[in-house]
Amino acid sequence: MATTLSYQKTFTIGGDLTVNRVGYGAMRITGKGIWGPPADKDEAIRVLKRAVELGVNFIDTADSYGPHVSENLIAEALHPYADGLVIATKGGLTRTGPDQWPVNADPEYLKGALEGSLKRLKLDQIDLYQLHRIDPKVPAEKTFEFLKKAQQDGKIKHIGLSEVSVDEIKKAQQFFEVVSVQNMYSVDNRKWEPVLDYTKENNIAFIPWFPLNAANVASQEKLKEVADKHNATVYQTALSWLLHHADNILLIPGTSSVKHLEENLKTADVELTDEDMQHLDGIAGK
């Protein structure tokens, strides 16, 4: 008989920010190509308000979403913020047009990006500031020194990284405590499994982006087999696998629709069995 598995419902970031593990990613409340305002601003505001009503207390955004659009909408919808609501933002990508994301982690650029995020989000300190990318054109030490100083100055409480290797995390840790890592990862794309293992061992939050490769037909079929057993969607099942796979994973499914938001948040109710996990673990090797 298959055993229903339980999983940890919350995770504490940096030792003092306890959040529910199903959060909200605010990239999609922008225009096409993550550029400009959303097609329906009122719905975007409703999505943000509804997320908090339904218990979301971790929202992930970035100055590059829009650019600036996502952060402005978050402040418009939710400021003054509820106690315990953690808003994480990112810097290190510039925008030259729809779907274009040049990297810039030069300290001077990041200084302006950070100040802009503080102003748009109406905050004196950002709980979690994540470096969107390490810039191959800028010595990583210079970027890390800037983040360390911004933290010492009280503008950032905790620091995270995105799309990094274990070695890059270790290098950053020479300058500051790394409390989160945001890498592409899903049941059918486990390139960063060694990073997940490292973060789990060191109590660092792991925040997967692109949690389902919709073009992977084989994985869709296996996911659908499990989803049908639980009267769930394929997407909910893929997210639920992540929750069960490692207790340090934080989910940030994004949407511009209240209906889809509510569907995504029901992921927490999908109770997978050990048999389900074994079936899904077979989708992709480590």
N, C-alpha and C positions, 0 to 999 in steps of 0.2 A: 504493500500500500504506500502510495506517495505521501510524503510528509510536507505539509505546508510550512514554508520558511518564514521566519520573522526577520525584520531588519530594523536598524536604528533609525528613528524618525527625525532626529536632530543631529547637528554637528556644531562644534564650537570652534570658530575660526580664531586663530591667534591666542587661544586661551581665554578669551573674554567676550566673543561675539557669537552667541548661540542662536542658530537659525534653523528653520525647518528645511529639510533637505530638498523639497520641491519648491524652487523659487521661480523667478520670472526673468527672462532675457528681453531687454527693451530695444532690440535692434529693429524689430519689424514695425514699430510705430512711426515709420518714416515713409518716404516715397519710394517709387520703384528704383531698384539699384541701390537702396539704402541712401537715397539722395533726395533732399528737399522734404517738404511737409507731407504728412500722410494724406491719402485720398479722403479720409473721413476723420477729421480731428476730434470731433465729439466722441466717436467710437473709441479712439485711442485713449482719450481721457477716461472713458467708462471702463476700458480694459484695466488701466492702472488702478483705479479706485476699487474695482471688483476683485482684483488680485489680492489687495490688502484685506478686503472684507472676508475673503476666503482663507485667510491665514498665511498668505505669503509675507515673509519678513526679510527676504533677500532678493534684491533687484539688481541685475547686472546691466550696465550700460557702457557707453564710451563717448568721448567728445567727437569722435569721427562718425557717429551714427547720425547722419543728416547732411552735413555735419551739424552738431550742436542741437539739432531738433529734438532728439530723444531726451537729453538732459533738461532742456527747457520745458518739455511736456511733463516730465516727472515732477519738477518743481511746481508747475501750474496745477497739476492734479492732486499732489500729495503734501505740499508744504503748507503749514508746519507738519513735520513728519511725526508719525505715531512712535511712541516709545518702543525701542527694540527693533525698529525698521532699519536694516542695513542696506545702504545704497553703495554698491561697488561701481567704480568707473575706471576707464582705461585711457592711456595716452601713448602716443608713439606712432600713430598712423596719420597721414594727411589725406586730403581728398582733392582730386583734380576733376572728378566727374562721377557719374553713376558707375558703380561696380569697380571703381579704381581706388587703390589703397597704397600709395607710396609710403614707405617706411621712413620715419624721421625720429630718432631717439637722441638727437643732439640736445645737450642740457639746456641751451638757450631756447630751443623750440619747446622742450618739455616744460620749462618754466612758465611760458605763456599758456600752454595747454592746461597745466594744473591750475593756474590762476583763473583761467576761463571756466573750468569745471566747477571750481569753488563758487564762483559768482553765479553761474547758471543754476546750480543745484541749491543755492542759498545756504551754503554750509561754511562753517569756520574751519572744519576739519573733515576730510574724507575718511570714512572707516576703513575702506579697502581700495587702494589705488594700485592698478595693475599695469605693468609695462606691456603694451600691446604686442610689440616685437623687439627683440634685440636687433640693433641696426648694424648691418655688416660694414657700413661706412664710418661708424663711430666706435672707438674702443669701448668695449663693454664696461670697463672700469670707470670711464667718465660718466656714463649713464647711471651706473650704480652709485657713484659718489653723489650725484645730484639727488637721487631718490633718498639716500641716507640722510642728506642734509635737510631735505624737505620734511622728512620724518622727525628729525631733531628739532626743526623749527615749529613743529606741531601742526603742519598743514595736512599731514597724512598720519593716520593711526597705524595701519598695517599695509604691507607691500606684498603684491603678488606678481607672477610672471605669466606669459602666454607663449605657447608653441616653443617650448624649451626642452633640452635634453637633461639628463641627470647631471652631467658635467657642468652644464650652464647653471643649473640650480645651485650646485655646490660652489661655483665661483661667486654667484650673487650672495650666498650665505656668508661669505667673507666680509660683506659690507652691511648686511641687515638680515633679519629673520625673514625667510620666505614663508608666508602663511597660506598661499594658494598658488595653484598652477592650473592654467586654462589651456588645454590642448585638444585638438581634434581626436575624438574617440567614440566608438560605438560598438555594439555587439558584432558588427561586421567590418570593423576597421580598428584593429588593435595594435597598430604600429607603435603606439606609445605605452604599451603594457609595462615595460621596464620603469617608465616614469610613474605610472600609477602605483606600481609596487613600492617604489622609493617613497612616494608621498604618503602611502598608507603606513609604512614603517616609521615615518617621521611625523605623523599626525598633521600633515599638510592637506588642506582641502584640494580636491581634484575636481575641476569644473569642465566637463566635456562639452565641446561645441560640435555641431553637426551630428547629433546623436542617432541618426538613421540615414544610411545611404539608400535613398529611394530607388536608385537605378540598379541595385543589386537584387535581381529577381530571385535567385536561389535563397537568399536570406529572407526575402519577403515571404516566400512559401513556408519556410520553417516557422517564422514569426506568426504567420496567419494560423498555422496549426495550433499553436499555443494560445493565441488570442481568442480563437473560436471557443476553446475550452472554458475561458474565463469571461466570455461575453464582453470582450475588450477589443479595442482597435489595435492594429499592427503597431502604430506609433506608441500607444500606451504600453504595449507589451515590451517594446524596445526600451522605453524609459524605465519600466519596472525592472527589467533585467539589470540595468545600471544600478538602481537602488539596492538590489539584492547582491550584486557582484562585489561591491566594496563599500564599507560604511563611511568612507571619507569622500564619496562622490556627492557633489551638489548638482542638482539639475536646474537648468535655466531655459526650459522650452519657451520659445517666443511666438507671439501671434499678434495680429491687429484686430482680432475678433473676440468679443466676449464669449460667444458660443464655443469657440475653439479653446479659449482659456479655460473655461469650466471643464471641458473634455480632458485637457492636458492635466489639470489638477486632480482629476479622478484617478490618475496613475497611481497615487498613493494607496488606492483601495484594491489594486490588482495584486492578489496574493499568489505568488508563484510557488510551485512545489520543487523539491529536489530533482524530480524527474524533468520538470520544465527547464530547470537551469542546465541540466546535463544535455538536454536536447538543443538548447540555444547555444551552449558553450561550443557545440560542434560546428557552428556557422563559420567561425574563423579561428585559425590557430594563433597562438601567441607569436 
